[in-house]
Amino acid sequence: MPRSKVEPAADERQRRNSALGRSGTGIAPGRITSLDTLRCFVAAVRTLNFRKAARLVSLGPTAFSARIKTLEDQLGQPLFSRTTRSVALTSAGLALLPAAEQCLEAVARCERIGNGASTYASTILTVGTRQELGIPRERSKAAHL
């Protein structure tokens, strides 16, 4: 049966994808597709414990490990060296950390601006006084509002 021009054979498709630099997932290597994976990465770096980091980002340990594995697959290199008892950052993970933190901070700034907040965090300051100092109670309430 002859091959259709519309539907190339699987091996031909795979050869074309590898020539274009695509992985088997259809995602180009080196391309991060989710901010959640970066959040997981930063949490793992801060705790150096996948179970604790999973709790920080409200995921189960299996889902958390899958996110880290996805990120490593997308970048094409391991970010952590793991044993059954420890997790250590690789040189690739160490290089990624500052950029990941900057990226997440930039996203947080965008969210604050999008929510109508200024670039500076607003602070509410409440000043209290004692009645013995002679300031009438009604005046101090008005100053608080």
N, C-alpha and C positions, 0 to 999 in steps of 0.2 A: 504494500500500500504506500503510495507516494506521500511525502511530508507536505503538509499544508503550509503556505507562505504566511498565513495569519497566525498559526500556532506552532512556533518553533519547538524542536525537540528539547527535552529537559537538559541534556548535556550542552546543547548549543546555547540555551538560555543561561546556564551556569557559567559557561566560558565568556559570554558577553558581559555578564554581571561582574565577573572577576576582572575583566579588562577595564571596566568602568570604575573599579575600586569599591564595589558593593559587597557587603557581607551576605551570608545566607539569610539574614533577617530582612533584607531589603533596605537596610540603613547603611549609609556610607560609613566606613570606619572613621573614628575620630569625631563623630557627631553625637552630641548629648541631646536626647529627645525629651527629657523630663526634669523639671526643677526638683521634683520629689526625690529623684535619685541623688541629686546634689545635697539635698537636706539630709538624706540618709548617710551619705558619705561624711559630711561634716559631723554629724552626731556620732558616727563610729570613730572618727579621729579623736573627738573630745573625750570619749569614754574608753576607747580601746577595748571595748567589750560589746559584742554584737547584741547580746541579750538586753543589756542596759540601754543601748542605743535604740533598739527596737521599741522599748517602752517609751523613750523620749519622743519618738515620732509616731507613736500610737499604732504600731504594727506588731504582728506576731513575729517571732524569730525566723520562721521559714520565709515569710514574705519579705522581711528585711534582708535576709541573705540573698534572696532572688534579686532584689533591687541592686544590691552591691555587685552581684554577678553580672547583671545587665549593664551597669555602668562600665565595669571592666571589659565586657565584650564590646561595648560601643567604642571605648577608647583603644582597645586592642592590646592592653597590658594590665597586669595585676596591680592593684592599688594597695593591697594588704598581703602580708604573708601570714598564713593561719596555721595554727596547730590546734589540737583538741583543747588546750588550756590557755592559749594566748593568741593575741592579734597584734601584729606590728605593721607599721606603715612602710611601704616600699619607697624607693626614690621617686617613682612616678607619682605615688600618692602624696608625697611631701611636696612635689612640684605643683600638683593640682590644688592643694589646700588653699593657698592665698587667693587664687583666681576663683575658686568655688565660694569662698567667704565674700569676696567682693561682688560676685554675681548675685548671691542671695541678699546682700545688703542693698544692692541696686534695685532688686525686685521689691524689697520692703519699702524703699524710698518711693518708688513708682506707685505702690499701693497706697501709701500715705497721701501722696499728691492726688491720686485718683479719688480718694475719699474726702478730699477737700481740706486736708491738713497742710500746713506749711511745711517747709523743710526742717523746721525746728519743732521739737516736741513742746506742746503747751503744758504749762505748769499752773496749778491752782495753789495760791498761797493764802492761807487763812491765818490771820493775826488775831490773837485773843488778848483780852485784858481783864483785869479784875475790877469789880465795882468799887473797891476801896480807893482806886486811883482817881475817882471823881468823874468818870465818863459815863453819861447816862446809858442805860441798857438799850433803849430804842435806837440811839445813835450808833452803838456798836453793831447792832443787827443790820442796820442800813448799810454800814460800811462793808459788812461781810457779803452782802448781795451785790 
